[in-house]
Amino acid sequence: MSIIEYRRMALDKLNFHGYKCNNCGVIRPSWEQYACGKCHSTKMTKINLSGKAKISNLGVAYYPPTEFKGEEPYLLAEIKTEEGLTTSARMVKMPLDALAVNDQIQATLRRIKIGDEGEIYYGVKFDKA
């Protein structure tokens, strides 16, 4: 993704939000904004999420994608937000044994990666609450 493309989508990347189905009430992640995965309705409403969540499952990335080389190992978690959204999340840099299942975490704005030309990309990561 180019820096121009990233800037166009910056507000969506810098806020932790989801989409709530107007038909069945299920909350979906921000990248599933066009249709509900449960009832297939296309009537979705954007909602801001509190950023508070609980860890359901933990994993460690030892062999990350190319854009994250040099940052390994890092923690990944399956989380459930207070609003009921279940999604995956990248944790901030911390010791691998710093978190456990059922720990409370909080969304925070952090650097996600540095591009090929030195541009800095920001997004949401999670830290211990």
N, C-alpha and C positions, 0 to 999 in steps of 0.2 A: 504494500500500500504506500502510495506516495504521500509526502507531507501535505500536499494540497488536498488530496482526498481525505486525509486524516483530519485536517482543520475543518473541512465541511461537516464532518461527523463528530467533532470534538465534544459538543455538549452532551450527546448521547453516550460517548465513551467516558466522560468525566462524572457522570451521575449514575448511581446505582438504582435502576428502575426495572420494572417488568410490565407485562400486559395482562390485564384481567379480562376474561371472557365475559361479555355482557349476557350471554345465554346461560352458561352453567356455573360461572363464578370462579373457575380455575385460574390460578395465576401462573403465567408462563414466563420464561426468561426473555430478555430484551431482543434476542435474535429470532424469536418465534412470534413476531408481531403481526403477521398477516392472517393466521388462522389458528384456531384452538386445536390442540392435539387430541382432545377428548371428544368434543362434540362436532368439530369441524366448522364451527361458526366463524364468520369473518368479521364479526362485530367485536372488536377488542378495544379496550380503553387503557391508555398509558397511566401507570401509577408509580409514584416514587416509593421506594422501599426504605425502611428505617436503617438498614445496614447491620442490624443486630441479628445474629444467627447462632446456631448450635451445630457442632460437628457431628455428622452421622458416620463418616468413614474417613480414614486417612491413608495417604500413599506418599511415596517418595519418588521423584523423577531423577533417575541416575543418568539416563540417556535422553536429554531433551531435544526438541527440534533445533535446527541449525541456528535460528535467530536467538536462542537462549543458551548457546554454548558458552561455557565459562561460568555459568551461574549454578551449575549442578553441584551437589544434589540440593533439591528444594522440595518443600512440602506442597502437596495438593490435597484438597479435602472435598468430600461431598458434604454439602451443608443444607440445613433447612432454616430458612429465615422465619422471623416472627410472623410474617404474613402468610406463611405456608408454602413458599416456593422452594423446591428442592433443585439444587444445581451444583456444578463443580466450581471450585474456587482455588486460586493460587494464594498461598500464604506469603507474608513478608519474610525476609531473611531472618532465620532463627535456628537454634539448635534443633536437630531432627527429633529429639525426645521432649521438646518443650510443650507439645500439645498432646491431648488424648481425646478419645471419643467422648462426646457429651460436654466438652469444654465450650464456654461461651466465647464468641469472637465478634469483631466489629469491622465493618468496611472502612477502608482508608484509601486516600488517593496517593498513588506511588508511581515511580517510573517503571514502565513495563519493559521497555527495550530501547536500545540506541540503534538507529537505522544505519544503512550503508554510508550515508553522507554526513553522519554525525547528528542527525536530527533526533530529538528525544520524544518518545511516545509515552504518554501518561494514561493510567487507567486505574481500575479498582482492584486492590488486593485486600487481604484480610489479616488482622492482627489480633492477638489475645486481648480480650476485653478486660 
